């Protein structure tokens, strides 16, 4: 009985360690997308890392994009660039953007004239990958 | 011994399998053959996003308003924050004050708030994000606002990642809440000193973020530790619900070559002066509870 408990504990511990390390590395890789091109002003991170373990479901969250700013939304599941699909919707459900239309581009910029509340949906492109840690980052500049 | 071996081998195998699933992923996961099979439960069902308080400071700076040092929290108060929740809330709060001072090139204030941020992050076990090398880089770039903003925001991002990975989401939530409350306080106090339509508008735009803050604190409300703060924020929400906003969808336009989409919608916000005053008073009282 004791051994079973130790075994279960080890599995949970090792799995969470592996997952954390995986996500951390992906977040580091993803943060490079916020740097932008040489000579251009870099995007400032909003200070948060959005992670979700995706299988065949979508992860979603709401955020506010302020008017007068340019935002960069970046998504990654690792070094391969085009495994994540992200979609931006407004509060009425209108699709404002999806990277699915642009070969699952790993990042996209948004020029925001007026403040807006958006819903960000993330899912894996199951043609390539069916499970994994997905990381999203949001950067901005004015 | 044999029993141990029986458990150890599959454990190591499972670990090896997990570790081998690195960031690259596989070209095609074999499990796709069975689309109905659920491989693992979700790690983090709810994801919350709170806009950076740095953006509030950027707006204030853009409006050419003077630097008001008197509205910021005294960096000397830092030693008085003894509970974990007070430390986390005030870490967010000082982070906002640091961003505001840095944007105005107020080096002496920036250094004071940097020191307060470092002290609180050490108490919260976040020294890795605000270590000596970070301090050195900040000191080297004190007069460069852009780099400074980048360094501080990246350090908060590292801290956020560390806390989430360590399953300390409650602390991460309080840091975000503290940062937001201070940015709201700065906005409303500046508006009292010098009424500015763009600032009033920005206060009105916080109604959605307030909902996210309440949801976030409620989700990670360990043993009811956030009950009082959540109650206060609900009171604040009562006034925010009276703000009128009208959103009109307009189709966005996309520049594929530059990977840029222009969001063309319209938004109108109307706030009654009495409501604005009530919001300012409530924010002041919430902030006072956190800083004292």
Interface residues (C-beta under 8 A of the other chain):
Chain A: X3 X4 X6 X7 X10 X11 X14 X15 X18 X19 X20 X21 X22 X23 X24 X25 X26 X27 X29 X31 X41 X42 X44 X45 X46 X47 X48 X49 X50 X51 X52 X53 X54 X55 X56 X57 X59 X60 X61 X62 X63 X64 X65 X66 X67 X68 X69 X70 X76 X77 X78 X79 X80 X83 X90 X91 X92 X94 X96 X97 X102 X105 X107 X108 X109 X110 X111 X112 X113 X114 X115 X116 X117 X120 X126 X127 X128 X129 X130 X131 X132 X133 X137 X138 X140 X142
Chain B: X3 X4 X7 X11 X14 X15 X18 X19 X21 X22 X23 X24 X25 X26 X27 X28 X29 X31 X32 X35 X38 X39 X40 X41 X42 X43 X44 X45 X46 X47 X48 X49 X50 X51 X52 X54 X55 X58 X59 X62 X95 X146 X149 X150 X153 X154 X156 X157 X160 X161 X164 X165 X176 X179 X202 X205 X208 X209 X212 X247 X249 X252 X254 X256 X258 X259 X260 X261 X262 X263 X264 X265 X266 X267
